[in-house]
Each structure stands twice: as C-alpha cells, then as structure tokens.
Amino acid sequence: MGFFGRVALGSALGGLAKDMKENREYARDKAERVQDYLYQRGLERRQEVNKTRNALQNSVEYLQSKDMDSRSINAMLMENPKEIIRLAAAAQEAEKEGRLTKAILNQAVEVASDFDDEGLTPSELIKKATPDFVKGTDLKKPEEVELNALQKLFGRTSSQDILYDVYSQSLFGDEATGADVAASISAPTIKGRKEGPGKITVDLGALAEDDTYDSSYKRDARNAIRGEYDSWATSKRNELANAIDPDHQDYVSDAGKRNKVLEYYNKLIEILSIEDNDLLKYQKLMELNKNIAKNYLEQSPGFAATLSDPDYFLDGTIDILNADQTE
C-alpha cells in the first residue's frame, strides 16, 4: 500500500474510532438520563405508597378502636381496600353527630360465610394492598439483524436497545426493575376492587342519620367517585401516550390498532380539557368507562341517590349508567 493509501486508511479508521466513541457516549448519556428519571419517579412512588399505607393503618386502628369485627376489616382489605378509608371517614362523621354504635358500625359491612382471610394480619394485608411497584411488561430484546463487523462496532445504539437495557435493570437493589418502576408511575397506590364475585357488601348508608343521604354524604360520595375517575383518566392517558410513542417499549407498531388508540387518546384529552364544567367532564368520563361508577352503584343506595342528584352530577348521568350499552 502506498503512502497516500496509508494516509487514507488512517483517516478512515480515525473517523470510525471517533464515531464509535460518540456512539458509546450517546448510549451512556441517554441511559443515564432514563435511569435518573426512573429513579426519581420510583422514590416519589414509594413516598406516595407510604402515605396510602398510613391512611389505611389509621383507618384500621380507628375501626378497631370502635370494636369493628376483625373479619370485616380483613375482608375489606382483601376485596376492596379503599372501602376501609371511606368507612372510617363515615364512621368518624357519625361519631361526631353522636350516632355511632358498635352495632351500627358492624351492620355497615356484610361478609360472605365462605370468606377466607388466609390467616393474614391487617398489617400484612395493608402491605399487599399497596404494592411499592406494579409488575411491568415483560420486555423483548429488539430483534438482531445481520451486521458486518464494522456495523456491529460502529452502528448507533437504538432507543429500543437502550430502553431494554435500562428497563431490565434493578434500580433499587431489589427485584423491582426499571420496567416495573415505569409501569408504576401512573398506577394507583392502592389496589382497586377485586375482580370476580365479591365476598363483602359495604353500605355507608347504615351510618347515615335516619337512613337518609344528606348533603355531607353526597358531597363525600361525589368526591370519592370523581377521585377514582381522576386516577383512572391519568393512568389511561399515560398508557395511551406510551402506545403511540415510537420510543416507548409499549409502542403499538400495527398502524390500524395505533389509529384506534390515537382516536381514543384524542377523545380522552378533549374531555380532560374541559375546565369550566365539571358536571359535563365527569359525565363524559363515565361514558368512556361506566364500570367505575357502576361499582359504586352496587355498593350502596346512597351512591345512586348521589348520581341521580343534579346538584352533584349532570342530569341524566344515572340513565347513562343504567343503559343496556356495555363498555
């Protein structure tokens, strides 16, 4: 090889070495940024989970102090832990008004005879009801293509490769992976109603004066329903956003399915953008997902009374929920 040939080869190798260095720096920088983001979100998630656990623990201790049956407490923690907080709040209100008794409190919860608490204590059930992180999607390593030696050395690392590496790692030195943290960012800090036939029935109306549902009850019922729809809408919005983000592991590659996801996403964003009419916004959310409100309807006549009251929900909301159309 002549002098000029050696110069050209040296220049080419020098350029390739520079590209390789830039590729390593790019991959390392992006991985570090993703790790830092997930680590901070993971810390925030654990703080919120601890707040929820404290709320559950305080509610359990209050109900225990009022001689509530331990089997009822355990049943709520296993079947629908949110009910513990709501029942404790209703019981405290009844106590302030001088109406709370052991009999009335225990009448508010009916437990099926075949319910089994598996020998777990309330503390153990609280921990199960408030997972630090939910399980993330099982990751699949991006498909490898046939590359020659130089392409393998100097090819730019893709976003999918970087996400796979970061999402597969443990960020806190335990079993929780980056994928678990990512999936938990918008997930509720407390488990919802257990799927399938329930073993408990909770009737907050048993704590209401003269079995009526006053404005205080309806206000609390409205806030509970709205709060659950807010949590669902936030989680659903993030889920759909990930599905249409080409850099996210949950990206929907099929164009037809992705268009349907995008249509649903735009509809949800449009509803969430309603700022001056809360009654309309929550009715629209119920049209998208009736199941949340229907679960409340099954719990107590008080929720039916609240959803039928135009002071708390838009007129006609109860008719939408009772329609034959399913989700």
Contacts in CASP RR format, 6 or more apart in sequence:
PFRMAT RR
TARGET T0000
AUTHOR 0000-0000-0000
METHOD contacts of the structure
MODEL  1
MGFFGRVALGSALGGLAKDMKENREYARDKAERVQDYLYQRGLERRQEVN
KTRNALQNSVEYLQSKDMDSRSINAMLMENPKEIIRLAAAAQEAEKEGRL
TKAILNQAVEVASDFDDEGLTPSELIKKATPDFVKGTDLKKPEEVELNAL
QKLFGRTSSQDILYDVYSQSLFGDEATGADVAASISAPTIKGRKEGPGKI
TVDLGALAEDDTYDSSYKRDARNAIRGEYDSWATSKRNELANAIDPDHQD
YVSDAGKRNKVLEYYNKLIEILSIEDNDLLKYQKLMELNKNIAKNYLEQS
PGFAATLSDPDYFLDGTIDILNADQTE
1 9 0 8 1.000
16 150 0 8 1.000
16 153 0 8 1.000
16 154 0 8 1.000
19 154 0 8 1.000
19 155 0 8 1.000
20 153 0 8 1.000
20 154 0 8 1.000
23 154 0 8 1.000
23 155 0 8 1.000
23 156 0 8 1.000
23 157 0 8 1.000
26 156 0 8 1.000
26 157 0 8 1.000
27 157 0 8 1.000
27 161 0 8 1.000
27 162 0 8 1.000
30 159 0 8 1.000
30 162 0 8 1.000
31 162 0 8 1.000
31 165 0 8 1.000
31 166 0 8 1.000
34 162 0 8 1.000
34 163 0 8 1.000
34 166 0 8 1.000
35 166 0 8 1.000
35 169 0 8 1.000
35 171 0 8 1.000
38 166 0 8 1.000
38 171 0 8 1.000
38 178 0 8 1.000
38 181 0 8 1.000
38 182 0 8 1.000
39 171 0 8 1.000
39 172 0 8 1.000
39 181 0 8 1.000
41 181 0 8 1.000
41 182 0 8 1.000
41 184 0 8 1.000
41 185 0 8 1.000
42 133 0 8 1.000
42 171 0 8 1.000
42 172 0 8 1.000
42 181 0 8 1.000
42 184 0 8 1.000
42 185 0 8 1.000
45 132 0 8 1.000
45 133 0 8 1.000
45 181 0 8 1.000
45 184 0 8 1.000
45 185 0 8 1.000
45 189 0 8 1.000
46 132 0 8 1.000
48 189 0 8 1.000
49 130 0 8 1.000
49 131 0 8 1.000
49 132 0 8 1.000
49 189 0 8 1.000
51 189 0 8 1.000
52 130 0 8 1.000
52 189 0 8 1.000
52 190 0 8 1.000
53 126 0 8 1.000
53 127 0 8 1.000
53 130 0 8 1.000
55 85 0 8 1.000
56 77 0 8 1.000
56 81 0 8 1.000
56 84 0 8 1.000
56 85 0 8 1.000
56 126 0 8 1.000
56 129 0 8 1.000
56 130 0 8 1.000
56 190 0 8 1.000
57 123 0 8 1.000
57 126 0 8 1.000
58 88 0 8 1.000
59 84 0 8 1.000
59 85 0 8 1.000
59 87 0 8 1.000
59 88 0 8 1.000
59 89 0 8 1.000
60 73 0 8 1.000
60 77 0 8 1.000
60 84 0 8 1.000
60 88 0 8 1.000
60 122 0 8 1.000
60 126 0 8 1.000
62 88 0 8 1.000
62 91 0 8 1.000
62 92 0 8 1.000
63 73 0 8 1.000
63 84 0 8 1.000
63 87 0 8 1.000
63 88 0 8 1.000
63 91 0 8 1.000
63 105 0 8 1.000
64 70 0 8 1.000
64 73 0 8 1.000
66 91 0 8 1.000
66 95 0 8 1.000
66 100 0 8 1.000
66 102 0 8 1.000
66 105 0 8 1.000
67 102 0 8 1.000
67 105 0 8 1.000
68 102 0 8 1.000
68 105 0 8 1.000
68 106 0 8 1.000
68 109 0 8 1.000
69 106 0 8 1.000
69 109 0 8 1.000
69 111 0 8 1.000
70 122 0 8 1.000
71 111 0 8 1.000
71 115 0 8 1.000
71 117 0 8 1.000
72 106 0 8 1.000
72 109 0 8 1.000
72 111 0 8 1.000
72 200 0 8 1.000
73 84 0 8 1.000
73 122 0 8 1.000
74 117 0 8 1.000
74 120 0 8 1.000
74 122 0 8 1.000
74 125 0 8 1.000
75 109 0 8 1.000
75 111 0 8 1.000
75 115 0 8 1.000
75 117 0 8 1.000
75 199 0 8 1.000
75 200 0 8 1.000
76 83 0 8 1.000
76 84 0 8 1.000
76 87 0 8 1.000
76 109 0 8 1.000
76 200 0 8 1.000
76 202 0 8 1.000
77 84 0 8 1.000
77 122 0 8 1.000
77 125 0 8 1.000
77 126 0 8 1.000
77 129 0 8 1.000
78 117 0 8 1.000
78 120 0 8 1.000
78 125 0 8 1.000
78 128 0 8 1.000
78 129 0 8 1.000
78 194 0 8 1.000
78 199 0 8 1.000
79 193 0 8 1.000
79 194 0 8 1.000
79 198 0 8 1.000
79 199 0 8 1.000
79 200 0 8 1.000
80 192 0 8 1.000
80 193 0 8 1.000
80 194 0 8 1.000
80 200 0 8 1.000
80 202 0 8 1.000
81 125 0 8 1.000
81 126 0 8 1.000
81 129 0 8 1.000
81 130 0 8 1.000
81 190 0 8 1.000
81 191 0 8 1.000
81 192 0 8 1.000
82 190 0 8 1.000
82 192 0 8 1.000
82 193 0 8 1.000
82 228 0 8 1.000
83 200 0 8 1.000
83 202 0 8 1.000
83 299 0 8 1.000
86 202 0 8 1.000
86 204 0 8 1.000
86 220 0 8 1.000
86 224 0 8 1.000
87 108 0 8 1.000
87 109 0 8 1.000
87 202 0 8 1.000
87 204 0 8 1.000
89 220 0 8 1.000
90 108 0 8 1.000
90 204 0 8 1.000
90 205 0 8 1.000
90 207 0 8 1.000
90 208 0 8 1.000
90 217 0 8 1.000
90 220 0 8 1.000
91 100 0 8 1.000
91 105 0 8 1.000
91 108 0 8 1.000
91 207 0 8 1.000
93 207 0 8 1.000
93 216 0 8 1.000
94 100 0 8 1.000
94 104 0 8 1.000
94 207 0 8 1.000
94 208 0 8 1.000
94 209 0 8 1.000
97 209 0 8 1.000
99 207 0 8 1.000
99 209 0 8 1.000
100 207 0 8 1.000
104 206 0 8 1.000
104 207 0 8 1.000
105 207 0 8 1.000
107 203 0 8 1.000
107 206 0 8 1.000
108 202 0 8 1.000
108 203 0 8 1.000
108 204 0 8 1.000
108 205 0 8 1.000
108 206 0 8 1.000
108 207 0 8 1.000
109 200 0 8 1.000
109 201 0 8 1.000
109 202 0 8 1.000
109 203 0 8 1.000
110 200 0 8 1.000
110 201 0 8 1.000
110 203 0 8 1.000
111 199 0 8 1.000
111 200 0 8 1.000
112 198 0 8 1.000
112 199 0 8 1.000
112 200 0 8 1.000
114 199 0 8 1.000
115 199 0 8 1.000
115 200 0 8 1.000
117 125 0 8 1.000
120 128 0 8 1.000
128 191 0 8 1.000
129 190 0 8 1.000
129 191 0 8 1.000
130 189 0 8 1.000
130 190 0 8 1.000
130 191 0 8 1.000
131 184 0 8 1.000
131 191 0 8 1.000
132 176 0 8 1.000
132 184 0 8 1.000
133 176 0 8 1.000
133 180 0 8 1.000
133 181 0 8 1.000
133 183 0 8 1.000
133 184 0 8 1.000
134 180 0 8 1.000
134 183 0 8 1.000
134 184 0 8 1.000
134 187 0 8 1.000
135 180 0 8 1.000
135 183 0 8 1.000
136 177 0 8 1.000
136 179 0 8 1.000
136 180 0 8 1.000
136 182 0 8 1.000
136 183 0 8 1.000
136 184 0 8 1.000
137 179 0 8 1.000
137 183 0 8 1.000
137 249 0 8 1.000
137 250 0 8 1.000
139 164 0 8 1.000
139 167 0 8 1.000
139 168 0 8 1.000
139 179 0 8 1.000
139 249 0 8 1.000
141 164 0 8 1.000
142 158 0 8 1.000
142 160 0 8 1.000
142 161 0 8 1.000
142 164 0 8 1.000
147 155 0 8 1.000
159 247 0 8 1.000
160 247 0 8 1.000
160 249 0 8 1.000
163 247 0 8 1.000
163 248 0 8 1.000
163 249 0 8 1.000
164 249 0 8 1.000
166 178 0 8 1.000
167 177 0 8 1.000
167 178 0 8 1.000
167 179 0 8 1.000
167 182 0 8 1.000
167 249 0 8 1.000
168 177 0 8 1.000
168 178 0 8 1.000
168 179 0 8 1.000
169 177 0 8 1.000
169 178 0 8 1.000
170 176 0 8 1.000
170 177 0 8 1.000
170 178 0 8 1.000
171 177 0 8 1.000
171 178 0 8 1.000
171 181 0 8 1.000
179 249 0 8 1.000
182 249 0 8 1.000
185 238 0 8 1.000
186 234 0 8 1.000
186 235 0 8 1.000
186 237 0 8 1.000
186 238 0 8 1.000
186 239 0 8 1.000
187 235 0 8 1.000
188 231 0 8 1.000
188 235 0 8 1.000
193 295 0 8 1.000
201 299 0 8 1.000
202 299 0 8 1.000
202 300 0 8 1.000
203 299 0 8 1.000
203 300 0 8 1.000
203 301 0 8 1.000
204 217 0 8 1.000
204 221 0 8 1.000
204 299 0 8 1.000
204 300 0 8 1.000
204 302 0 8 1.000
205 211 0 8 1.000
205 213 0 8 1.000
205 217 0 8 1.000
205 300 0 8 1.000
205 301 0 8 1.000
205 302 0 8 1.000
208 214 0 8 1.000
208 217 0 8 1.000
208 302 0 8 1.000
213 221 0 8 1.000
213 301 0 8 1.000
213 302 0 8 1.000
213 305 0 8 1.000
213 306 0 8 1.000
217 302 0 8 1.000
217 306 0 8 1.000
218 302 0 8 1.000
218 305 0 8 1.000
218 306 0 8 1.000
218 309 0 8 1.000
218 311 0 8 1.000
218 312 0 8 1.000
219 312 0 8 1.000
221 296 0 8 1.000
221 302 0 8 1.000
221 303 0 8 1.000
221 306 0 8 1.000
221 312 0 8 1.000
222 306 0 8 1.000
222 312 0 8 1.000
222 313 0 8 1.000
224 296 0 8 1.000
225 282 0 8 1.000
225 292 0 8 1.000
225 293 0 8 1.000
225 296 0 8 1.000
225 303 0 8 1.000
225 306 0 8 1.000
225 307 0 8 1.000
226 278 0 8 1.000
226 282 0 8 1.000
228 292 0 8 1.000
229 282 0 8 1.000
229 285 0 8 1.000
229 286 0 8 1.000
229 289 0 8 1.000
229 292 0 8 1.000
229 293 0 8 1.000
232 285 0 8 1.000
232 289 0 8 1.000
232 292 0 8 1.000
233 268 0 8 1.000
233 271 0 8 1.000
233 272 0 8 1.000
233 285 0 8 1.000
236 268 0 8 1.000
236 289 0 8 1.000
237 265 0 8 1.000
237 268 0 8 1.000
237 269 0 8 1.000
237 272 0 8 1.000
239 250 0 8 1.000
240 261 0 8 1.000
240 262 0 8 1.000
240 264 0 8 1.000
240 265 0 8 1.000
240 268 0 8 1.000
241 265 0 8 1.000
242 248 0 8 1.000
242 249 0 8 1.000
242 250 0 8 1.000
242 251 0 8 1.000
243 250 0 8 1.000
243 251 0 8 1.000
243 252 0 8 1.000
243 258 0 8 1.000
243 261 0 8 1.000
243 265 0 8 1.000
244 251 0 8 1.000
244 252 0 8 1.000
244 258 0 8 1.000
244 261 0 8 1.000
244 262 0 8 1.000
244 265 0 8 1.000
245 251 0 8 1.000
252 258 0 8 1.000
252 261 0 8 1.000
267 288 0 8 1.000
268 288 0 8 1.000
271 281 0 8 1.000
271 284 0 8 1.000
271 285 0 8 1.000
271 288 0 8 1.000
272 281 0 8 1.000
274 280 0 8 1.000
274 281 0 8 1.000
274 284 0 8 1.000
279 313 0 8 1.000
279 314 0 8 1.000
280 314 0 8 1.000
282 313 0 8 1.000
282 314 0 8 1.000
282 317 0 8 1.000
283 313 0 8 1.000
283 314 0 8 1.000
283 316 0 8 1.000
283 317 0 8 1.000
283 320 0 8 1.000
286 292 0 8 1.000
286 293 0 8 1.000
286 317 0 8 1.000
286 320 0 8 1.000
286 321 0 8 1.000
287 320 0 8 1.000
289 327 0 8 1.000
290 320 0 8 1.000
290 321 0 8 1.000
290 326 0 8 1.000
290 327 0 8 1.000
291 327 0 8 1.000
293 307 0 8 1.000
293 317 0 8 1.000
293 321 0 8 1.000
294 321 0 8 1.000
296 303 0 8 1.000
296 307 0 8 1.000
297 303 0 8 1.000
297 304 0 8 1.000
297 307 0 8 1.000
297 321 0 8 1.000
304 318 0 8 1.000
306 312 0 8 1.000
306 313 0 8 1.000
307 313 0 8 1.000
307 317 0 8 1.000
307 318 0 8 1.000
307 321 0 8 1.000
308 317 0 8 1.000
308 318 0 8 1.000
END
